[in-house]
């Protein structure tokens, strides 16, 4: 098994923030909403196997396939209307 780290945050705070955003946008119809939006979880691993395993560990409960994008990149995504939940693994040399 390879080593990977999933950059995750405080689940309760994240969900509360989403609910706060929904309430705000509902109460303020003059505020423009984006046509599409994405929320991303990032996976860190030094090798391709680790990046693939890290993405798959989130993709499975998400009900989404893990995609090999080539050159060491992997992702999985599930769309909820115009909002996408994305899991992304980027090779170490490409991270900024």
PESUL-V223997 format. One record per pair of residues at least 24 apart in sequence whose C-alpha atoms are under 8 Angstrom apart, sorted by the first residue. I is the first residue (numbers start at 1). J is the second residue. If there is no record, write none. Layout:
i=I j=J
i=I j=J
//
This chain:
i=1 j=50
i=2 j=47
i=2 j=49
i=2 j=50
i=2 j=53
i=3 j=45
i=3 j=46
i=3 j=50
i=4 j=43
i=4 j=44
i=4 j=45
i=4 j=46
i=4 j=50
i=4 j=51
i=4 j=53
i=4 j=54
i=5 j=43
i=5 j=44
i=5 j=45
i=5 j=54
i=6 j=41
i=6 j=42
i=6 j=43
i=6 j=44
i=6 j=54
i=7 j=41
i=7 j=42
i=7 j=43
i=7 j=44
i=8 j=41
i=8 j=42
i=35 j=82
i=36 j=82
i=36 j=83
i=36 j=84
i=37 j=82
i=37 j=83
i=37 j=84
i=38 j=83
i=38 j=84
i=38 j=85
i=38 j=86
i=39 j=83
i=39 j=84
i=39 j=85
i=39 j=86
i=40 j=85
i=40 j=86
i=40 j=87
i=40 j=88
i=41 j=85
i=41 j=86
i=41 j=87
i=41 j=88
i=42 j=87
i=42 j=88
i=42 j=89
i=43 j=87
i=43 j=88
i=43 j=89
i=43 j=90
i=44 j=89
i=44 j=90
i=44 j=91
i=44 j=92
i=45 j=89
i=45 j=91
i=45 j=92
i=46 j=91
i=46 j=92
i=47 j=72
i=47 j=91
i=48 j=72
i=48 j=73
i=48 j=91
i=51 j=89
i=51 j=90
i=51 j=91
i=52 j=89
i=54 j=89
i=55 j=87
i=55 j=88
i=55 j=89
i=58 j=87
i=59 j=87
//
